[in-house]
Amino acid sequence: MIRVGVVGAAGKMGSTVCDAIVAADGLELAAAVDLVGSGGSVHGLTIAADLKALADAKCDVVVDFTVAAAARTTLPWLALHGMHAVVGTTGFSDDDLATFSKAFTGSNCLIAANFAIGAVLMMKFAEQAAPYFETAEIIEFHHNAKADAPSGTAMVTAQRMAAASDEWAADPTKHEVIPGARGGVGPGGIHVHGVRMVGMTALQEVILGTAGQTLVIRHDSNDRVSFMPGVVLACRKVGDLKGLTMGIDSLL
């Protein structure tokens, strides 16, 4: 039985992760931590305010769905205590990733921009299509509580597309009536647009165009449960990895 702790357990995503761990064969919810929303309970566990609760519970794996500022403290702590980490937090810099890579030598860390199987396939399909098109834009939609923009999924998608093709047509726009109307310019000059909307969960469209045709690759997450099969898979497999791993592609 793999003993799992959840950091960010008081949040909507964290509580959904706790539900998924409890329901999964071979996994046991051993500890719940939330540095902001401690004091409540989930599945009979008191939500602690201190990471020490993870060590006290002898967790094998810890799932972190928080924010980058908090995870920068949590992940090195997990590495120091020999615990594997499964991370859905985004917004890390290259320096952050280098720090995590150096820290996780006795245990492993998997960081994924998206744990939904459909989103992983969307990114893969966009990467495969990139060399065949001249223009591309990414539009990502998220709930109004998401703090960062663009999303980690959008940034990873743009990075993979830019790595697959360096031949993108220049933006013909000469004047933005409203500054920022063309979105942000990501890797390879690919424009990325972030929408924050009440009632939304997560949706992304990759639109590619060339002479006389467009291709739209779209993935919708209508509920947070869409991410849970990937999280459960990562909890089961992270112990078999080595050091820092980006994305769940290698687990599928």
C-alpha positions as CSV (number, residue, x, y, z in Angstrom):
1,M,0.0,0.0,0.0
2,I,1.4,3.4,-1.0
3,R,0.8,6.0,1.7
4,V,-0.1,9.4,0.1
5,G,-0.2,12.9,1.5
6,V,-1.9,15.8,-0.1
7,V,-0.7,19.4,0.2
8,G,-3.4,22.0,-0.6
9,A,-6.0,19.6,0.8
10,A,-8.5,22.3,1.8
11,G,-8.8,23.6,-1.8
12,K,-11.2,22.3,-4.4
13,M,-8.5,20.5,-6.4
14,G,-6.8,19.2,-3.2
15,S,-10.1,17.8,-1.8
16,T,-10.8,16.1,-5.2
17,V,-7.3,14.5,-5.1
18,C,-8.1,13.3,-1.6
19,D,-11.3,11.7,-2.9
20,A,-9.4,10.0,-5.7
21,I,-6.7,8.6,-3.4
22,V,-9.3,7.1,-1.1
23,A,-11.1,5.5,-4.0
24,A,-8.0,4.1,-5.7
25,D,-6.7,0.5,-5.1
26,G,-3.3,0.3,-3.6
27,L,-3.3,3.9,-2.3
28,E,-4.0,5.1,1.2
29,L,-4.6,8.7,2.2
30,A,-2.2,9.1,5.1
31,A,-2.0,12.9,5.6
32,A,-3.6,16.2,4.5
33,V,-1.9,19.5,4.8
34,D,-2.9,23.0,3.9
35,L,-0.8,26.0,5.0
36,V,-3.8,28.3,4.5
37,G,-6.9,26.3,5.1
38,S,-5.9,24.0,8.0
39,G,-8.1,23.0,10.8
40,G,-10.8,21.3,8.8
41,S,-11.0,17.6,8.0
42,V,-11.1,15.3,5.0
43,H,-12.0,11.6,5.1
44,G,-11.5,11.6,8.8
45,L,-8.1,13.3,8.7
46,T,-7.5,16.6,10.4
47,I,-6.0,19.0,7.8
48,A,-2.6,20.1,9.3
49,A,-0.8,23.4,8.9
50,D,2.7,22.0,9.0
51,L,4.6,19.8,6.5
52,K,5.8,17.8,9.5
53,A,2.5,16.0,9.4
54,L,3.6,14.3,6.2
55,A,6.7,12.9,7.9
56,D,4.7,11.9,11.0
57,A,2.4,9.9,8.7
58,K,5.3,8.2,7.0
59,C,4.0,9.3,3.5
60,D,5.7,7.6,0.5
61,V,4.2,10.1,-2.0
62,V,3.0,13.6,-1.6
63,V,0.7,15.3,-4.1
64,D,1.0,19.1,-4.4
65,F,-1.6,21.3,-6.0
66,T,-0.9,24.7,-4.6
67,V,0.9,27.7,-6.0
68,A,4.5,28.1,-7.1
69,A,5.5,30.3,-4.2
70,A,4.5,27.6,-1.7
71,A,5.8,24.7,-3.7
72,R,9.2,26.2,-3.8
73,T,9.4,25.5,-0.1
74,T,7.5,22.2,-0.1
75,L,9.3,20.3,-2.8
76,P,12.9,20.7,-1.4
77,W,11.5,19.7,2.0
78,L,10.0,16.5,0.5
79,A,13.3,15.8,-1.2
80,L,15.1,16.3,2.1
81,H,12.8,13.8,3.8
82,G,13.0,11.2,1.0
83,M,9.4,11.5,-0.2
84,H,8.3,11.3,-3.8
85,A,6.4,14.3,-5.1
86,V,3.6,14.4,-7.7
87,V,3.1,18.1,-8.6
88,G,0.3,19.8,-10.5
89,T,1.4,23.3,-9.5
90,T,2.6,25.4,-12.4
91,G,4.5,28.7,-12.8
92,F,8.0,27.4,-12.1
93,S,11.0,29.0,-13.6
94,D,14.0,27.2,-15.2
95,D,15.9,28.0,-12.0
96,D,13.2,26.4,-10.0
97,L,13.3,23.2,-12.1
98,A,17.1,23.2,-11.8
99,T,16.8,23.4,-8.0
100,F,14.3,20.6,-7.9
101,S,16.4,18.4,-10.1
102,K,19.4,18.8,-7.8
103,A,17.3,18.2,-4.7
104,F,15.6,15.0,-5.8
105,T,18.4,12.5,-5.7
106,G,17.1,10.0,-3.1
107,S,13.5,10.3,-4.2
108,N,11.6,11.3,-7.3
109,C,9.5,14.3,-8.4
110,L,7.0,14.4,-11.3
111,I,5.7,17.8,-12.4
112,A,2.9,17.9,-14.9
113,A,1.2,20.9,-16.4
114,N,-1.9,18.8,-16.9
115,F,-2.9,15.3,-15.6
116,A,-5.9,14.9,-17.9
117,I,-5.2,12.1,-20.5
118,G,-7.0,14.1,-23.2
119,A,-4.9,17.2,-22.5
120,V,-1.7,15.1,-22.8
121,L,-2.9,13.9,-26.2
122,M,-3.9,17.4,-27.3
123,M,-0.4,18.6,-26.6
124,K,1.1,15.6,-28.4
125,F,-1.2,16.1,-31.5
126,A,-0.4,19.9,-31.6
127,E,3.3,19.1,-31.5
128,Q,2.9,16.6,-34.4
129,A,0.8,19.0,-36.5
130,A,3.1,22.0,-36.0
131,P,5.6,21.3,-38.9
132,Y,2.7,21.2,-41.4
133,F,1.2,24.7,-40.7
134,E,2.4,28.3,-41.0
135,T,0.5,29.9,-38.2
136,A,-0.8,28.9,-34.8
137,E,-2.5,30.4,-31.8
138,I,-3.5,29.0,-28.4
139,I,-6.6,30.0,-26.5
140,E,-6.9,28.7,-22.9
141,F,-10.0,29.2,-20.8
142,H,-10.1,28.7,-17.0
143,H,-12.2,29.4,-14.0
144,N,-12.0,32.8,-12.5
145,A,-10.1,31.7,-9.4
146,K,-7.0,30.7,-11.4
147,A,-4.2,33.2,-10.5
148,D,-1.7,32.7,-13.3
149,A,-2.0,33.3,-17.0
150,P,-1.2,31.8,-19.4
151,S,-1.8,28.4,-17.9
152,G,1.0,25.9,-17.6
153,T,-0.7,23.7,-20.2
154,A,-0.7,26.5,-22.7
155,M,2.9,27.3,-22.1
156,V,4.0,23.7,-22.4
157,T,1.9,23.3,-25.6
158,A,3.6,26.4,-27.2
159,Q,7.1,25.2,-26.1
160,R,6.5,21.8,-27.7
161,M,5.1,23.3,-30.9
162,A,8.0,25.7,-31.2
163,A,10.5,22.9,-30.7
164,A,8.8,20.9,-33.5
165,S,8.9,23.8,-36.0
166,D,10.8,27.1,-36.2
167,E,9.0,28.2,-39.4
168,W,6.1,30.4,-38.3
169,A,4.7,33.3,-40.3
170,A,5.1,36.7,-38.8
171,D,2.1,38.4,-37.2
172,P,0.7,40.9,-39.8
173,T,-0.9,43.1,-37.1
174,K,0.2,46.7,-37.5
175,H,-1.9,48.4,-34.8
176,E,-3.6,47.0,-31.7
177,V,-6.7,49.2,-31.0
178,I,-6.6,47.8,-27.4
179,P,-3.1,46.9,-26.2
180,G,-2.9,43.2,-25.7
181,A,-5.7,42.4,-28.1
182,R,-3.4,39.9,-29.9
183,G,-2.6,38.1,-26.6
184,G,0.9,37.3,-25.3
185,V,3.7,36.2,-27.5
186,G,5.0,32.8,-26.5
187,P,7.7,30.5,-27.7
188,G,8.3,30.6,-31.4
189,G,6.2,33.7,-31.7
190,I,3.0,31.7,-31.1
191,H,0.3,33.9,-29.6
192,V,-1.3,32.7,-26.4
193,H,-4.6,34.0,-25.1
194,G,-5.9,33.5,-21.5
195,V,-9.6,33.7,-20.7
196,R,-10.8,33.7,-17.1
197,M,-14.5,33.0,-16.7
198,V,-17.1,32.3,-14.0
199,G,-18.5,28.8,-14.6
200,M,-15.5,27.5,-16.5
201,T,-13.2,24.7,-15.4
202,A,-10.5,24.3,-18.0
203,L,-10.5,24.3,-21.8
204,Q,-7.8,24.8,-24.4
205,E,-7.9,25.2,-28.2
206,V,-4.9,25.1,-30.5
207,I,-5.7,26.6,-33.8
208,L,-3.3,26.0,-36.7
209,G,-3.6,27.5,-40.2
210,T,-2.1,27.3,-43.6
211,A,-3.3,28.1,-47.1
212,G,-7.0,27.4,-47.4
213,Q,-7.4,25.4,-44.2
214,T,-7.3,25.4,-40.4
215,L,-7.0,22.6,-37.9
216,V,-8.5,23.0,-34.4
217,I,-7.4,20.7,-31.6
218,R,-9.5,21.2,-28.5
219,H,-9.7,19.7,-25.1
220,D,-12.4,20.3,-22.4
221,S,-12.1,19.5,-18.7
222,N,-15.6,19.9,-17.4
223,D,-14.9,18.7,-14.0
224,R,-11.8,18.3,-11.8
225,V,-12.3,14.6,-11.8
226,S,-10.8,14.6,-15.3
227,F,-7.4,15.1,-13.8
228,M,-7.6,12.3,-11.3
229,P,-6.8,9.2,-13.4
230,G,-3.5,10.8,-14.3
231,V,-2.8,11.8,-10.6
232,V,-3.5,8.3,-9.4
233,L,-1.3,6.8,-12.1
234,A,1.5,9.2,-11.2
235,C,1.2,8.3,-7.5
236,R,1.6,4.6,-8.4
237,K,4.5,5.1,-10.8
238,V,6.6,8.0,-9.5
239,G,8.6,5.6,-7.4
240,D,9.8,3.9,-10.6
241,L,11.1,7.1,-12.1
242,K,14.5,8.7,-11.6
243,G,14.9,12.2,-10.3
244,L,12.8,15.0,-11.9
245,T,10.3,14.0,-14.6
246,M,8.2,16.6,-16.6
247,G,4.8,15.5,-17.7
248,I,3.0,12.1,-17.5
249,D,3.6,11.2,-21.2
250,S,6.2,8.6,-20.2
251,L,3.7,6.9,-17.9
252,L,1.1,6.3,-20.5
